[in-house]
Amino acid sequence: MKLASAQLTASSDKMANLKKACDYVEMAKDAGAEIILFPEMYMSYIPNDSEIRPAEIAETINGPFVSALAVAAKKNHIYIICGIYEFFTNEFERAYNTVVIISNTGEIIGSYRKTHLCDAWNVKESDTFVPGNKPFEVVKTPFGKIGLMICYELRFPEISRQLALQNIDILFVPAAWYQGILKEDQWEVLLRARAIENVIFVCASNQTNNGFTGHSMIIDPMGAILTSAAEEECLLITEIDLNRRKRIKKKVPSVENRRPELYKH
């Protein structure tokens, strides 16, 4: 099967971002991809010095932005994963940092509200986002089980391990990874580590420009980078063999070799 990762620069114009997403969906489909991943918070870019708050542009899961993506998914018969701002009742400033999963028939089959907010690196997401309080529920697809974690959550290996224990095949990581000292190196190391330790494919889509690093990539269960981007907008496409994951698991059954009775919380 073919995976697509769209490395894009989000603007403050929600409708312009939506049009670009639909264009990239068509590009991915033309290239034979069965699923396309967009970055975290792709719905709209909010500059740090902006007076606009996420609650002002947030929508419900079934709002116009996601509904338009669902139409594109059905039209192109492709799965879409995309980061949005989700409306939170009675909140006038903050919103949920949410990622939705849309099937190739246009049905919303999953969503996840970021649980581990980035209050680090001179960023305080808790000022603008409401943390989710539920783990991601693994989604079964015709091409395998998929898991999801968002950006900063890469720093919490417990999340991906819990997903691996549910036997996911592919971990999708939408992100808006901030620039900074060694940040691009850390991004790559953490992505590859999550793939290696859990013996899974990892597909990551990162925003670029606006203070974000880019360098999106798709990684195989041995940690090999199958394809990666630099700093410009682009569409990564690569074919993966899910049977390779099965073969690697036989050689390196690290998840099965765990001894949880020895681990303390």
N, C-alpha and C positions, 0 to 999 in steps of 0.2 A: 504494500500500500504506500501511497505518497502522502507526506505531511507537508504543510505550508506554514511558514512563520512570517508574518508581515511586520517588518521593522519600519515604523512610521513616526512622523512628527505630528502630534496633535496640535491643532490651533484652538483659539478661543471661540471659533465658529462651529457650533455643534453640527449644523447641517452640512458644512464643508467637510467635516470629519466623516460624517455618514456617507456622503457621496464618494469620498476616497475609499472608504471601506468597501462599498459595493463594487467599485472598480477593481479593487484588489481581489475580491471574491471571484469576479469573472476571470481575472488573470490566473488565479489559482486553479479554477475549474478547467480552464483551457490547457493548463499544464498537467492535468490529470490528478490533482490532489483530491483527497477524500475529506480532508478537514483542514481548516485554516485557523490559526491562532493570531489574535490581535493583542496589543499591549494592555497593561493595567491602565485604568483611568483614561482610556482612549476617547471617551465621549467628548471631553473638552479639556483644554489646558487652562489652568488657572495660575497666573504668575504669582510669585510670592508676595509682591507688593500690591496685588489686586484687592479691591474692596468687595469683589464678588465672592460669595461664599458658596460652597458646594450645594447647600440646600436650595439655592436659587435656580440652579440648572438641573437638579436631580429629577428623575422620573421614577415611576413605578416600574416593576419588571415588565409589565405589559404596556408600557408607554410607547410613544411614537418612535423613539430611537430603536429599541429592541424589536418592535413590530416590523420596522422597515428592514432590519437585518434578517428577520424571520422570512420575509418575502424573498429576499435575495438568496437565502439558504435553500428555500423550496424551488425557486426558479433555476438555480444552478445545481441542485441536488448535491449539496455539500454541507458538512457540519461546520458551524461557526462557534468560536469561543472568543468573547470580547469583554473588556473591562468598562464598566459604566459607573455613574453616580446614582445610587438608588435612594429614593425618597424615604425619610424616616419620620414617622408620624410625630407631630407636635415639636419638631426640631426646626428652628429657624436659621441655623447656621451650618450645622453638620449634616452629613449624609452617610450612608453606608458606602464603603469601597467594595463594589460587587463585581463579580464576573459571572456571565451567563453562558450557558451551553445550549446551542440550538441544533436540532437534528436536521438531516437533509430533507425532511418533509416540512420544515418550518415550525416544528414543535419545540417549545422550551422544555428541555429534559433535565436541566440542572442549573443551580445557581449557588454561589458561595460568597458570603460576606467576610471580608478579610478579618481574621481574628487577632492577629499579631500586628499591631500598628507600629510604624517606624517612629519611635521617639528616641532618635539617635542621630549622630552626624549633623547636629544643628538643625534637625528637622523634628517637628512635633506633630505627627499626624493626628494625635488624639484631640488637637484643637479644631480639626476640620472634619474628622471622621468619627463615626460611632463604631466601636468594635463589634464584630459578629460574635456570637456565643455558641455556635454549633460547628462541629468539624465537617469537612467536605464529605458528602456521600458519594461513594464510587459509582460511576456511571458505566453501564454495560452498553457496548456498541457492537455492530457486526464485525468490527475489526479489533475487538479486544476491550478490556477494562481500562478506563482512564481515571486518573487522579488529577488533583489540581492544588496548587499552592501559589501564593501571590508574593512576588518580589522579596521584601524583607524577611518573609517567612522561610526563605532558604537557610537562614541562620539558625533554624530550629529543626534539627534532624529528626526529632520525635514525630513531626508531622508526616514527613515522607515515609518514615518507617511504619507508622500506623497504616498508611495507604498500601505500602508494600505487603504488609501482613494480610491485606485483603486481595493480594495477588493482582495488582494493577500491572498493565503492560507498558503504558505510556504515562509519564508525568508531564503535565502542561504547566508552564510557569510564565504567566503574563506579568510584565514588570514595567516600572518606571524607576530604574536604578540610577540613583543620583551620582553625578561625577564627584570625584574627590581623590585624595591620596590613596593609591593602590586599589581604588574601588573596582576598576575594570578587571584587575587580576583576581580580586576576591570573587567577583561575579562568576568568572570562568571556573575557578577552583571549586566553588560551592556547587555549581551546576554539575560539574564532572563528578564530584564526590557523591552527590545524591544519586547519580546514575550508577556508579560503581558499587556503592555499599548496598543498594537495593536491587541491583541487577535489573534495571529497567531502562527504557528509552526515555530521554528527557527532551522536550521541545520547548524552547524559551523564546519569547518575543518581548523585546525591550523597546521603549520609546527612545528616540534619538533627538539631539538638539534640545533646546530649552533647559539645559543643565543635566540632561540624561546621557548615558554613555553609549547607547546603541550596543553593538557587538552581540546581537542575537545569535542563537545557535541551536543546532539539533545534535544530540549526543547519543551514542549507542551504549548498551549495557556494560561494555568494557571500558567506558570512559572516552572512547575515541570520538573526536569531533567530526561529524559527517559533513556538516556545512556550517559556515559562520559568516557574519556580516562585519563590516567596518563601521563607519559613522554615518553613512548616507542611508536614505530611505531605500528599501529594497524588499523583494519577496524571495525568501529562501524556500527552495523546494528540494526534498530528498525522498528517496524510496527506502523504506525500511522493511526488514524481514522479521516478523514476529517469531518465527521459528528459531531465529538466531538467539533470541532471549532464552528460549527453552534449552538450547544447546549450551549456552553459557551457564545457566543455572545448574546443569548437570556437572559442569566442571568446577563451579564456584557456588556451592549452595549456602552462601553466608547467612541468608535469612533463615533457612531451615536449621542452621547450626547454632542459632541463638540459645542461651541458657537464661531465660527470663527470671528464674528463681534466684539468680545471683544479683539481679539488678535492683538497685534501690531508687526510689523516686527522688 
